[in-house]
Amino acid sequence: MLKRKLSLIEGTMYANGSGVVNVVSGIRIKGNIPEKALYDALSKIQKRHPLLRVDVVKEDNGTLFFVERKDISEIPVRMVRRHSNEDWEKESIAECLNPFILKDQPLARLVWIRSEEVSDLIFVCHHCICDGKSVLSMMDETLRLLAEPHLDIGSYHSFSSVEEFIPDSIRHNKTNIIKVSIFAKLVQFSLNILCLKKEIKREQPYFLHWKINREESAMILKGCKTAEISIHSALSIAFLKAHQQIKQLKSYSRLYCAVDMRKFLPEIKEDMFFAFPAMISLSLKANENNNLWVPARMFKEKLQQEINKMDINKFFLYSSGLLRALPKMSKYAKAERGIHDFTFSNMGKVRIKENYGILEVEALHSPSTMFPFGNPSTLSTTTFRGEIDFIFTSDEAFIKKEEAMMLKQNAMQLLINSTKTMPC
């Protein structure tokens, strides 16, 4: 039976149990979905992933643990009658804000917006057990099982502690132990002062969703390939420059890139539930030049340099030393505006196929989250059926929705115009 301490990142996403931090993603499916087949698929998925069978328990000393429960209920499904292709957005916003409060239920659920010919499936998981890629894997497993009900998707054992990823020679090194202890005390001291700030009320969250059509998406992707830059860097620069252009916004010309930590941990496979994104800060000098390709190329190189410098052992070692500071860190996060414009999570071309047996996946909506702390502005993107999909989430207390719409318009205009005018 699984019982392990939440890591620093998992504990942060848990938000001390008082904040709603969910990951929500949906798909639109053409074809009939048998009700029993869907429940059977979810049952197999729950048996495969240990974190879909856990509850979060706080022990007397304040330490948070994932504890596997034999009596946990099956993944709940809420059914909604489908009226239009826009229904998913209303339900997704509601699910972003709907907490997991029942202790006898898993930290995942599904909303089934159904009609005779078309269904929307909205997958919802607590961010403390997974990231966007985990939700997309759960989506793919569901579709594969609907197409092949007798498919064996197997199971796996979760790790017992993040510390098992750290070699003993590093973890038990006396110098490292002293450094981590001093670092933790300094952070605790700083938090005692910083926690005096008042919490910023985030009472008007929203999200914007849009896609770039297949023709323009292909043009942008081809332009990036020709310029030898990543779409990630092109989008980063486009949105940072767009942010600088809006006078009403205070621009830090900085973003945080969410980097998938799986690439550093061969023990964690691509399709396993995992909630360990690393945040890399990157900035752009403010200027009036609307050139996209030169700064995007520099951005790509800088991001790769930061990834190459990342010390996974140091990351886990120091984060483990901060576990006792979690309550104060959560309190501070709710009072801090951050020194960046937004967080960017680009999952690229997803593994979801267009067809699973007789079912056709007509659309996929990028995983989204509405954060209750820090700067809540988050941009998420995926590419499916040749279309780049975007979801931008924030709160009126940080960026007005009308300003976010200007941000979207400016970024898309810069991206598309730069692609059209680039040298052949």
Secondary structure, DSSP 8 states (H G I E B T S, - for coil): --EEE--HHHHHHHGGGTS--EEEEEEEEES---HHHHHHHHHHHHHH-GGGGEEEEE-TTS-EEEEE-TT-----EEEEE--STTHHHHHHHHHHS-----TTS-SEEEEEEE-SSEEEEEEEEETTT--HHHHHHHHHHHHHHHH-TT---------S-GGGGS-HHHHT-HHHHHHHHHHHHHHHHHHHHHTTS-------EEEEEEEE-HHHHHHHHHHHHHHT--HHHHHHHHHHHHHHH-TTS---SEEEEEEEGGGG-TTS-TTS----EEEEEEE----S----HHHHHHHHHHHHHHHHH--HHHHHHHHHHTGGGHHHHHHHHTT---SSSEEEEEEEE-S--SEETTEEEEEEEEEE---SSS---EEEEEEETTEEEEEEEEETTTS-HHHHHHHHHHHHHHHHHHHHHS--
